[in-house]
């Protein structure tokens, strides 16, 4: 699988793990920093499915498919 926009793909011996940049905030709700957050299995499937759908649309020049 190629790089997915907005996500980082790492292989740490546990299979493919997908991380996204998540905003971390302190207890006051103020933005503290951004950090990589590991996606759970369902989130990974959603990201992969969306990525494949967009690639299909680009390959077939389909413009009216909604991916949500």
mmCIF file of the N, C-alpha and C atoms, coordinates in Angstrom:
data_MODEL
# 
_entry.id   MODEL 
# 
loop_
_atom_site.group_PDB 
_atom_site.id 
_atom_site.type_symbol 
_atom_site.label_atom_id 
_atom_site.label_alt_id 
_atom_site.label_comp_id 
_atom_site.label_asym_id 
_atom_site.label_entity_id 
_atom_site.label_seq_id 
_atom_site.pdbx_PDB_ins_code 
_atom_site.Cartn_x 
_atom_site.Cartn_y 
_atom_site.Cartn_z 
_atom_site.occupancy 
_atom_site.B_iso_or_equiv 
_atom_site.pdbx_formal_charge 
_atom_site.auth_seq_id 
_atom_site.auth_comp_id 
_atom_site.auth_asym_id 
_atom_site.auth_atom_id 
_atom_site.pdbx_PDB_model_num 
ATOM 1   N N  . UNK A 1 1  ? 0.855   -1.183 0.000   1.00 0.00 ? 1  UNK A N  1 
ATOM 2   C CA . UNK A 1 1  ? 0.000   0.000  0.000   1.00 0.00 ? 1  UNK A CA 1 
ATOM 3   C C  . UNK A 1 1  ? 0.891   1.232  0.000   1.00 0.00 ? 1  UNK A C  1 
ATOM 4   N N  . UNK A 1 2  ? 0.555   2.198  -0.785  1.00 0.00 ? 2  UNK A N  1 
ATOM 5   C CA . UNK A 1 2  ? 1.354   3.414  -0.872  1.00 0.00 ? 2  UNK A CA 1 
ATOM 6   C C  . UNK A 1 2  ? 0.970   4.377  0.253   1.00 0.00 ? 2  UNK A C  1 
ATOM 7   N N  . UNK A 1 3  ? 1.673   5.477  0.317   1.00 0.00 ? 3  UNK A N  1 
ATOM 8   C CA . UNK A 1 3  ? 1.404   6.484  1.336   1.00 0.00 ? 3  UNK A CA 1 
ATOM 9   C C  . UNK A 1 3  ? -0.017  7.011  1.193   1.00 0.00 ? 3  UNK A C  1 
ATOM 10  N N  . UNK A 1 4  ? -0.722  7.131  2.298   1.00 0.00 ? 4  UNK A N  1 
ATOM 11  C CA . UNK A 1 4  ? -2.076  7.676  2.310   1.00 0.00 ? 4  UNK A CA 1 
ATOM 12  C C  . UNK A 1 4  ? -1.993  9.106  2.806   1.00 0.00 ? 4  UNK A C  1 
ATOM 13  N N  . UNK A 1 5  ? -2.574  10.021 2.086   1.00 0.00 ? 5  UNK A N  1 
ATOM 14  C CA . UNK A 1 5  ? -2.492  11.434 2.430   1.00 0.00 ? 5  UNK A CA 1 
ATOM 15  C C  . UNK A 1 5  ? -3.003  11.686 3.848   1.00 0.00 ? 5  UNK A C  1 
ATOM 16  N N  . UNK A 1 6  ? -2.205  12.374 4.659   1.00 0.00 ? 6  UNK A N  1 
ATOM 17  C CA . UNK A 1 6  ? -2.601  12.728 6.017   1.00 0.00 ? 6  UNK A CA 1 
ATOM 18  C C  . UNK A 1 6  ? -2.300  11.661 7.054   1.00 0.00 ? 6  UNK A C  1 
ATOM 19  N N  . UNK A 1 7  ? -1.742  10.541 6.609   1.00 0.00 ? 7  UNK A N  1 
ATOM 20  C CA . UNK A 1 7  ? -1.466  9.434  7.525   1.00 0.00 ? 7  UNK A CA 1 
ATOM 21  C C  . UNK A 1 7  ? -0.046  8.947  7.324   1.00 0.00 ? 7  UNK A C  1 
ATOM 22  N N  . UNK A 1 8  ? 0.484   8.302  8.329   1.00 0.00 ? 8  UNK A N  1 
ATOM 23  C CA . UNK A 1 8  ? 1.807   7.710  8.250   1.00 0.00 ? 8  UNK A CA 1 
ATOM 24  C C  . UNK A 1 8  ? 1.649   6.211  8.441   1.00 0.00 ? 8  UNK A C  1 
ATOM 25  N N  . UNK A 1 9  ? 2.351   5.474  7.636   1.00 0.00 ? 9  UNK A N  1 
ATOM 26  C CA . UNK A 1 9  ? 2.246   4.012  7.666   1.00 0.00 ? 9  UNK A CA 1 
ATOM 27  C C  . UNK A 1 9  ? 3.561   3.446  8.192   1.00 0.00 ? 9  UNK A C  1 
ATOM 28  N N  . UNK A 1 10 ? 3.505   2.678  9.255   1.00 0.00 ? 10 UNK A N  1 
ATOM 29  C CA . UNK A 1 10 ? 4.708   2.139  9.860   1.00 0.00 ? 10 UNK A CA 1 
ATOM 30  C C  . UNK A 1 10 ? 4.575   0.631  9.998   1.00 0.00 ? 10 UNK A C  1 
ATOM 31  N N  . UNK A 1 11 ? 5.656   -0.070 9.800   1.00 0.00 ? 11 UNK A N  1 
ATOM 32  C CA . UNK A 1 11 ? 5.658   -1.508 10.010  1.00 0.00 ? 11 UNK A CA 1 
ATOM 33  C C  . UNK A 1 11 ? 6.657   -1.797 11.117  1.00 0.00 ? 11 UNK A C  1 
ATOM 34  N N  . UNK A 1 12 ? 6.159   -2.167 12.289  1.00 0.00 ? 12 UNK A N  1 
ATOM 35  C CA . UNK A 1 12 ? 7.009   -2.383 13.455  1.00 0.00 ? 12 UNK A CA 1 
ATOM 36  C C  . UNK A 1 12 ? 7.026   -3.853 13.859  1.00 0.00 ? 12 UNK A C  1 
ATOM 37  N N  . UNK A 1 13 ? 6.858   -4.749 12.890  1.00 0.00 ? 13 UNK A N  1 
ATOM 38  C CA . UNK A 1 13 ? 6.838   -6.158 13.199  1.00 0.00 ? 13 UNK A CA 1 
ATOM 39  C C  . UNK A 1 13 ? 5.479   -6.650 13.648  1.00 0.00 ? 13 UNK A C  1 
ATOM 40  N N  . UNK A 1 14 ? 4.502   -5.770 13.715  1.00 0.00 ? 14 UNK A N  1 
ATOM 41  C CA . UNK A 1 14 ? 3.145   -6.128 14.120  1.00 0.00 ? 14 UNK A CA 1 
ATOM 42  C C  . UNK A 1 14 ? 2.201   -6.046 12.925  1.00 0.00 ? 14 UNK A C  1 
ATOM 43  N N  . UNK A 1 15 ? 2.745   -6.126 11.720  1.00 0.00 ? 15 UNK A N  1 
ATOM 44  C CA . UNK A 1 15 ? 1.922   -5.873 10.553  1.00 0.00 ? 15 UNK A CA 1 
ATOM 45  C C  . UNK A 1 15 ? 1.903   -4.388 10.276  1.00 0.00 ? 15 UNK A C  1 
ATOM 46  N N  . UNK A 1 16 ? 1.032   -3.957 9.397   1.00 0.00 ? 16 UNK A N  1 
ATOM 47  C CA . UNK A 1 16 ? 0.960   -2.545 9.027   1.00 0.00 ? 16 UNK A CA 1 
ATOM 48  C C  . UNK A 1 16 ? 0.138   -1.793 10.065  1.00 0.00 ? 16 UNK A C  1 
ATOM 49  N N  . UNK A 1 17 ? 0.730   -0.757 10.612  1.00 0.00 ? 17 UNK A N  1 
ATOM 50  C CA . UNK A 1 17 ? 0.031   0.122  11.534  1.00 0.00 ? 17 UNK A CA 1 
ATOM 51  C C  . UNK A 1 17 ? -0.107  1.475  10.864  1.00 0.00 ? 17 UNK A C  1 
ATOM 52  N N  . UNK A 1 18 ? -1.256  2.078  10.996  1.00 0.00 ? 18 UNK A N  1 
ATOM 53  C CA . UNK A 1 18 ? -1.473  3.396  10.407  1.00 0.00 ? 18 UNK A CA 1 
ATOM 54  C C  . UNK A 1 18 ? -1.663  4.395  11.539  1.00 0.00 ? 18 UNK A C  1 
ATOM 55  N N  . UNK A 1 19 ? -0.926  5.478  11.447  1.00 0.00 ? 19 UNK A N  1 
ATOM 56  C CA . UNK A 1 19 ? -1.003  6.533  12.440  1.00 0.00 ? 19 UNK A CA 1 
ATOM 57  C C  . UNK A 1 19 ? -1.516  7.804  11.776  1.00 0.00 ? 19 UNK A C  1 
ATOM 58  N N  . UNK A 1 20 ? -2.210  8.628  12.552  1.00 0.00 ? 20 UNK A N  1 
ATOM 59  C CA . UNK A 1 20 ? -2.614  9.933  12.048  1.00 0.00 ? 20 UNK A CA 1 
ATOM 60  C C  . UNK A 1 20 ? -2.111  10.995 13.011  1.00 0.00 ? 20 UNK A C  1 
ATOM 61  N N  . UNK A 1 21 ? -1.965  12.197 12.505  1.00 0.00 ? 21 UNK A N  1 
ATOM 62  C CA . UNK A 1 21 ? -1.543  13.303 13.350  1.00 0.00 ? 21 UNK A CA 1 
ATOM 63  C C  . UNK A 1 21 ? -2.767  13.769 14.140  1.00 0.00 ? 21 UNK A C  1 
ATOM 64  N N  . UNK A 1 22 ? -2.674  13.651 15.449  1.00 0.00 ? 22 UNK A N  1 
ATOM 65  C CA . UNK A 1 22 ? -3.787  14.052 16.311  1.00 0.00 ? 22 UNK A CA 1 
ATOM 66  C C  . UNK A 1 22 ? -3.340  15.234 17.163  1.00 0.00 ? 22 UNK A C  1 
ATOM 67  N N  . UNK A 1 23 ? -4.244  16.170 17.383  1.00 0.00 ? 23 UNK A N  1 
ATOM 68  C CA . UNK A 1 23 ? -3.927  17.325 18.218  1.00 0.00 ? 23 UNK A CA 1 
ATOM 69  C C  . UNK A 1 23 ? -4.103  16.944 19.680  1.00 0.00 ? 23 UNK A C  1 
ATOM 70  N N  . UNK A 1 24 ? -3.058  17.105 20.452  1.00 0.00 ? 24 UNK A N  1 
ATOM 71  C CA . UNK A 1 24 ? -3.116  16.821 21.889  1.00 0.00 ? 24 UNK A CA 1 
ATOM 72  C C  . UNK A 1 24 ? -3.326  18.124 22.627  1.00 0.00 ? 24 UNK A C  1 
ATOM 73  N N  . UNK A 1 25 ? -4.253  18.145 23.572  1.00 0.00 ? 25 UNK A N  1 
ATOM 74  C CA . UNK A 1 25 ? -4.500  19.360 24.337  1.00 0.00 ? 25 UNK A CA 1 
ATOM 75  C C  . UNK A 1 25 ? -4.321  19.063 25.818  1.00 0.00 ? 25 UNK A C  1 
ATOM 76  N N  . UNK A 1 26 ? -4.037  20.103 26.575  1.00 0.00 ? 26 UNK A N  1 
ATOM 77  C CA . UNK A 1 26 ? -3.869  19.918 28.016  1.00 0.00 ? 26 UNK A CA 1 
ATOM 78  C C  . UNK A 1 26 ? -5.241  19.925 28.692  1.00 0.00 ? 26 UNK A C  1 
ATOM 79  N N  . UNK A 1 27 ? -5.259  19.922 30.015  1.00 0.00 ? 27 UNK A N  1 
ATOM 80  C CA . UNK A 1 27 ? -6.522  19.841 30.765  1.00 0.00 ? 27 UNK A CA 1 
ATOM 81  C C  . UNK A 1 27 ? -7.407  21.070 30.573  1.00 0.00 ? 27 UNK A C  1 
ATOM 82  N N  . UNK A 1 28 ? -6.829  22.196 30.189  1.00 0.00 ? 28 UNK A N  1 
ATOM 83  C CA . UNK A 1 28 ? -7.609  23.412 29.972  1.00 0.00 ? 28 UNK A CA 1 
ATOM 84  C C  . UNK A 1 28 ? -8.207  23.475 28.572  1.00 0.00 ? 28 UNK A C  1 
ATOM 85  N N  . UNK A 1 29 ? -7.924  22.466 27.764  1.00 0.00 ? 29 UNK A N  1 
ATOM 86  C CA . UNK A 1 29 ? -8.453  22.455 26.419  1.00 0.00 ? 29 UNK A CA 1 
ATOM 87  C C  . UNK A 1 29 ? -7.618  23.234 25.426  1.00 0.00 ? 29 UNK A C  1 
ATOM 88  N N  . UNK A 1 30 ? -6.483  23.770 25.886  1.00 0.00 ? 30 UNK A N  1 
ATOM 89  C CA . UNK A 1 30 ? -5.621  24.524 24.982  1.00 0.00 ? 30 UNK A CA 1 
ATOM 90  C C  . UNK A 1 30 ? -4.742  23.564 24.194  1.00 0.00 ? 30 UNK A C  1 
ATOM 91  N N  . UNK A 1 31 ? -4.487  23.912 22.956  1.00 0.00 ? 31 UNK A N  1 
ATOM 92  C CA . UNK A 1 31 ? -3.660  23.065 22.108  1.00 0.00 ? 31 UNK A CA 1 
ATOM 93  C C  . UNK A 1 31 ? -2.237  23.056 22.629  1.00 0.00 ? 31 UNK A C  1 
ATOM 94  N N  . UNK A 1 32 ? -1.754  21.874 22.949  1.00 0.00 ? 32 UNK A N  1 
ATOM 95  C CA . UNK A 1 32 ? -0.405  21.739 23.500  1.00 0.00 ? 32 UNK A CA 1 
ATOM 96  C C  . UNK A 1 32 ? 0.589   21.376 22.411  1.00 0.00 ? 32 UNK A C  1 
ATOM 97  N N  . UNK A 1 33 ? 0.315   20.324 21.670  1.00 0.00 ? 33 UNK A N  1 
ATOM 98  C CA . UNK A 1 33 ? 1.203   19.889 20.609  1.00 0.00 ? 33 UNK A CA 1 
ATOM 99  C C  . UNK A 1 33 ? 0.445   18.902 19.740  1.00 0.00 ? 33 UNK A C  1 
ATOM 100 N N  . UNK A 1 34 ? 1.042   18.530 18.649  1.00 0.00 ? 34 UNK A N  1 
ATOM 101 C CA . UNK A 1 34 ? 0.478   17.496 17.807  1.00 0.00 ? 34 UNK A CA 1 
ATOM 102 C C  . UNK A 1 34 ? 1.315   16.242 17.963  1.00 0.00 ? 34 UNK A C  1 
ATOM 103 N N  . UNK A 1 35 ? 0.658   15.105 17.955  1.00 0.00 ? 35 UNK A N  1 
ATOM 104 C CA . UNK A 1 35 ? 1.392   13.851 18.098  1.00 0.00 ? 35 UNK A CA 1 
ATOM 105 C C  . UNK A 1 35 ? 0.730   12.787 17.227  1.00 0.00 ? 35 UNK A C  1 
ATOM 106 N N  . UNK A 1 36 ? 1.489   11.745 16.943  1.00 0.00 ? 36 UNK A N  1 
ATOM 107 C CA . UNK A 1 36 ? 0.954   10.656 16.137  1.00 0.00 ? 36 UNK A CA 1 
ATOM 108 C C  . UNK A 1 36 ? 0.091   9.759  17.014  1.00 0.00 ? 36 UNK A C  1 
ATOM 109 N N  . UNK A 1 37 ? -1.083  9.433  16.528  1.00 0.00 ? 37 UNK A N  1 
ATOM 110 C CA . UNK A 1 37 ? -2.017  8.570  17.248  1.00 0.00 ? 37 UNK A CA 1 
ATOM 111 C C  . UNK A 1 37 ? -2.228  7.310  16.435  1.00 0.00 ? 37 UNK A C  1 
ATOM 112 N N  . UNK A 1 38 ? -2.110  6.151  17.075  1.00 0.00 ? 38 UNK A N  1 
ATOM 113 C CA . UNK A 1 38 ? -2.312  4.889  16.372  1.00 0.00 ? 38 UNK A CA 1 
ATOM 114 C C  . UNK A 1 38 ? -3.803  4.660  16.161  1.00 0.00 ? 38 UNK A C  1 
ATOM 115 N N  . UNK A 1 39 ? -4.172  4.346  14.937  1.00 0.00 ? 39 UNK A N  1 
ATOM 116 C CA . UNK A 1 39 ? -5.567  4.074  14.630  1.00 0.00 ? 39 UNK A CA 1 
ATOM 117 C C  . UNK A 1 39 ? -5.924  2.654  15.055  1.00 0.00 ? 39 UNK A C  1 
ATOM 118 N N  . UNK A 1 40 ? -7.165  2.468  15.503  1.00 0.00 ? 40 UNK A N  1 
ATOM 119 C CA . UNK A 1 40 ? -7.598  1.113  15.806  1.00 0.00 ? 40 UNK A CA 1 
ATOM 120 C C  . UNK A 1 40 ? -7.976  0.395  14.503  1.00 0.00 ? 40 UNK A C  1 
ATOM 121 N N  . UNK A 1 41 ? -8.314  -0.884 14.599  1.00 0.00 ? 41 UNK A N  1 
ATOM 122 C CA . UNK A 1 41 ? -8.546  -1.705 13.410  1.00 0.00 ? 41 UNK A CA 1 
ATOM 123 C C  . UNK A 1 41 ? -9.658  -1.129 12.527  1.00 0.00 ? 41 UNK A C  1 
ATOM 124 N N  . UNK A 1 42 ? -10.762 -0.705 13.130  1.00 0.00 ? 42 UNK A N  1 
ATOM 125 C CA . UNK A 1 42 ? -11.887 -0.184 12.349  1.00 0.00 ? 42 UNK A CA 1 
ATOM 126 C C  . UNK A 1 42 ? -11.518 1.120  11.641  1.00 0.00 ? 42 UNK A C  1 
ATOM 127 N N  . UNK A 1 43 ? -10.777 1.973  12.323  1.00 0.00 ? 43 UNK A N  1 
ATOM 128 C CA . UNK A 1 43 ? -10.329 3.216  11.698  1.00 0.00 ? 43 UNK A CA 1 
ATOM 129 C C  . UNK A 1 43 ? -9.379  2.929  10.542  1.00 0.00 ? 43 UNK A C  1 
ATOM 130 N N  . UNK A 1 44 ? -8.497  1.930  10.706  1.00 0.00 ? 44 UNK A N  1 
ATOM 131 C CA . UNK A 1 44 ? -7.577  1.572  9.627   1.00 0.00 ? 44 UNK A CA 1 
ATOM 132 C C  . UNK A 1 44 ? -8.352  1.084  8.403   1.00 0.00 ? 44 UNK A C  1 
ATOM 133 N N  . UNK A 1 45 ? -9.374  0.265  8.623   1.00 0.00 ? 45 UNK A N  1 
ATOM 134 C CA . UNK A 1 45 ? -10.166 -0.249 7.496   1.00 0.00 ? 45 UNK A CA 1 
ATOM 135 C C  . UNK A 1 45 ? -10.878 0.892  6.771   1.00 0.00 ? 45 UNK A C  1 
ATOM 136 N N  . UNK A 1 46 ? -11.365 1.868  7.539   1.00 0.00 ? 46 UNK A N  1 
ATOM 137 C CA . UNK A 1 46 ? -12.039 3.026  6.932   1.00 0.00 ? 46 UNK A CA 1 
ATOM 138 C C  . UNK A 1 46 ? -11.063 3.830  6.068   1.00 0.00 ? 46 UNK A C  1 
ATOM 139 N N  . UNK A 1 47 ? -9.857  4.056  6.595   1.00 0.00 ? 47 UNK A N  1 
ATOM 140 C CA . UNK A 1 47 ? -8.848  4.824  5.856   1.00 0.00 ? 47 UNK A CA 1 
ATOM 141 C C  . UNK A 1 47 ? -8.428  4.086  4.592   1.00 0.00 ? 47 UNK A C  1 
ATOM 142 N N  . UNK A 1 48 ? -8.175  2.786  4.713   1.00 0.00 ? 48 UNK A N  1 
ATOM 143 C CA . UNK A 1 48 ? -7.750  1.992  3.558   1.00 0.00 ? 48 UNK A CA 1 
ATOM 144 C C  . UNK A 1 48 ? -8.841  1.945  2.504   1.00 0.00 ? 48 UNK A C  1 
ATOM 145 N N  . UNK A 1 49 ? -10.089 1.730  2.937   1.00 0.00 ? 49 UNK A N  1 
ATOM 146 C CA . UNK A 1 49 ? -11.209 1.681  1.998   1.00 0.00 ? 49 UNK A CA 1 
ATOM 147 C C  . UNK A 1 49 ? -11.378 3.008  1.274   1.00 0.00 ? 49 UNK A C  1 
ATOM 148 N N  . UNK A 1 50 ? -11.297 4.107  2.013   1.00 0.00 ? 50 UNK A N  1 
ATOM 149 C CA . UNK A 1 50 ? -11.421 5.434  1.401   1.00 0.00 ? 50 UNK A CA 1 
ATOM 150 C C  . UNK A 1 50 ? -10.293 5.675  0.405   1.00 0.00 ? 50 UNK A C  1 
ATOM 151 N N  . UNK A 1 51 ? -9.064  5.278  0.777   1.00 0.00 ? 51 UNK A N  1 
ATOM 152 C CA . UNK A 1 51 ? -7.925  5.458  -0.105  1.00 0.00 ? 51 UNK A CA 1 
ATOM 153 C C  . UNK A 1 51 ? -8.102  4.668  -1.399  1.00 0.00 ? 51 UNK A C  1 
ATOM 154 N N  . UNK A 1 52 ? -8.546  3.418  -1.275  1.00 0.00 ? 52 UNK A N  1 
ATOM 155 C CA . UNK A 1 52 ? -8.762  2.594  -2.465  1.00 0.00 ? 52 UNK A CA 1 
ATOM 156 C C  . UNK A 1 52 ? -9.871  3.170  -3.344  1.00 0.00 ? 52 UNK A C  1 
ATOM 157 N N  . UNK A 1 53 ? -10.926 3.687  -2.722  1.00 0.00 ? 53 UNK A N  1 
ATOM 158 C CA . UNK A 1 53 ? -12.020 4.278  -3.493  1.00 0.00 ? 53 UNK A CA 1 
ATOM 159 C C  . UNK A 1 53 ? -11.545 5.501  -4.268  1.00 0.00 ? 53 UNK A C  1 
ATOM 160 N N  . UNK A 1 54 ? -10.745 6.363  -3.617  1.00 0.00 ? 54 UNK A N  1 
ATOM 161 C CA . UNK A 1 54 ? -10.229 7.543  -4.311  1.00 0.00 ? 54 UNK A CA 1 
ATOM 162 C C  . UNK A 1 54 ? -9.304  7.151  -5.455  1.00 0.00 ? 54 UNK A C  1 
ATOM 163 N N  . UNK A 1 55 ? -8.491  6.113  -5.226  1.00 0.00 ? 55 UNK A N  1 
ATOM 164 C CA . UNK A 1 55 ? -7.602  5.660  -6.293  1.00 0.00 ? 55 UNK A CA 1 
ATOM 165 C C  . UNK A 1 55 ? -8.419  5.129  -7.468  1.00 0.00 ? 55 UNK A C  1 
ATOM 166 N N  . UNK A 1 56 ? -9.483  4.401  -7.172  1.00 0.00 ? 56 UNK A N  1 
ATOM 167 C CA . UNK A 1 56 ? -10.361 3.881  -8.224  1.00 0.00 ? 56 UNK A CA 1 
ATOM 168 C C  . UNK A 1 56 ? -10.990 5.039  -9.006  1.00 0.00 ? 56 UNK A C  1 
ATOM 169 N N  . UNK A 1 57 ? -11.440 6.060  -8.278  1.00 0.00 ? 57 UNK A N  1 
ATOM 170 C CA . UNK A 1 57 ? -12.057 7.205  -8.949  1.00 0.00 ? 57 UNK A CA 1 
ATOM 171 C C  . UNK A 1 57 ? -11.058 7.902  -9.852  1.00 0.00 ? 57 UNK A C  1 
ATOM 172 N N  . UNK A 1 58 ? -9.816  8.051  -9.395  1.00 0.00 ? 58 UNK A N  1 
ATOM 173 C CA . UNK A 1 58 ? -8.800  8.693  -10.227 1.00 0.00 ? 58 UNK A CA 1 
ATOM 174 C C  . UNK A 1 58 ? -8.492  7.847  -11.452 1.00 0.00 ? 58 UNK A C  1 
ATOM 175 N N  . UNK A 1 59 ? -8.398  6.530  -11.277 1.00 0.00 ? 59 UNK A N  1 
ATOM 176 C CA . UNK A 1 59 ? -8.089  5.642  -12.394 1.00 0.00 ? 59 UNK A CA 1 
ATOM 177 C C  . UNK A 1 59 ? -9.204  5.621  -13.423 1.00 0.00 ? 59 UNK A C  1 
ATOM 178 N N  . UNK A 1 60 ? -10.446 5.676  -12.950 1.00 0.00 ? 60 UNK A N  1 
ATOM 179 C CA . UNK A 1 60 ? -11.589 5.555  -13.862 1.00 0.00 ? 60 UNK A CA 1 
ATOM 180 C C  . UNK A 1 60 ? -12.221 6.899  -14.191 1.00 0.00 ? 60 UNK A C  1 
ATOM 181 N N  . UNK A 1 61 ? -11.682 7.972  -13.618 1.00 0.00 ? 61 UNK A N  1 
ATOM 182 C CA . UNK A 1 61 ? -12.200 9.324  -13.809 1.00 0.00 ? 61 UNK A CA 1 
ATOM 183 C C  . UNK A 1 61 ? -13.666 9.431  -13.394 1.00 0.00 ? 61 UNK A C  1 
ATOM 184 N N  . UNK A 1 62 ? -14.000 8.744  -12.304 1.00 0.00 ? 62 UNK A N  1 
ATOM 185 C CA . UNK A 1 62 ? -15.342 8.844  -11.736 1.00 0.00 ? 62 UNK A CA 1 
ATOM 186 C C  . UNK A 1 62 ? -15.334 10.056 -10.818 1.00 0.00 ? 62 UNK A C  1 
ATOM 187 N N  . UNK A 1 63 ? -16.294 10.936 -10.973 1.00 0.00 ? 63 UNK A N  1 
ATOM 188 C CA . UNK A 1 63 ? -16.275 12.175 -10.192 1.00 0.00 ? 63 UNK A CA 1 
ATOM 189 C C  . UNK A 1 63 ? -17.427 12.291 -9.198  1.00 0.00 ? 63 UNK A C  1 
ATOM 190 N N  . UNK A 1 64 ? -18.500 11.520 -9.357  1.00 0.00 ? 64 UNK A N  1 
ATOM 191 C CA . UNK A 1 64 ? -19.689 11.727 -8.542  1.00 0.00 ? 64 UNK A CA 1 
ATOM 192 C C  . UNK A 1 64 ? -19.892 10.675 -7.457  1.00 0.00 ? 64 UNK A C  1 
ATOM 193 N N  . UNK A 1 65 ? -18.846 9.922  -7.101  1.00 0.00 ? 65 UNK A N  1 
ATOM 194 C CA . UNK A 1 65 ? -18.962 8.894  -6.070  1.00 0.00 ? 65 UNK A CA 1 
ATOM 195 C C  . UNK A 1 65 ? -18.714 9.520  -4.714  1.00 0.00 ? 65 UNK A C  1 
ATOM 196 N N  . UNK A 1 66 ? -19.643 9.309  -3.800  1.00 0.00 ? 66 UNK A N  1 
ATOM 197 C CA . UNK A 1 66 ? -19.481 9.837  -2.442  1.00 0.00 ? 66 UNK A CA 1 
ATOM 198 C C  . UNK A 1 66 ? -18.781 8.799  -1.580  1.00 0.00 ? 66 UNK A C  1 
ATOM 199 N N  . UNK A 1 67 ? -17.694 9.203  -0.929  1.00 0.00 ? 67 UNK A N  1 
ATOM 200 C CA . UNK A 1 67 ? -16.979 8.320  -0.019  1.00 0.00 ? 67 UNK A CA 1 
ATOM 201 C C  . UNK A 1 67 ? -17.081 8.947  1.354   1.00 0.00 ? 67 UNK A C  1 
ATOM 202 N N  . UNK A 1 68 ? -17.775 8.290  2.276   1.00 0.00 ? 68 UNK A N  1 
ATOM 203 C CA . UNK A 1 68 ? -17.977 8.898  3.586   1.00 0.00 ? 68 UNK A CA 1 
ATOM 204 C C  . UNK A 1 68 ? -17.644 8.027  4.725   1.00 0.00 ? 68 UNK A C  1 
# 
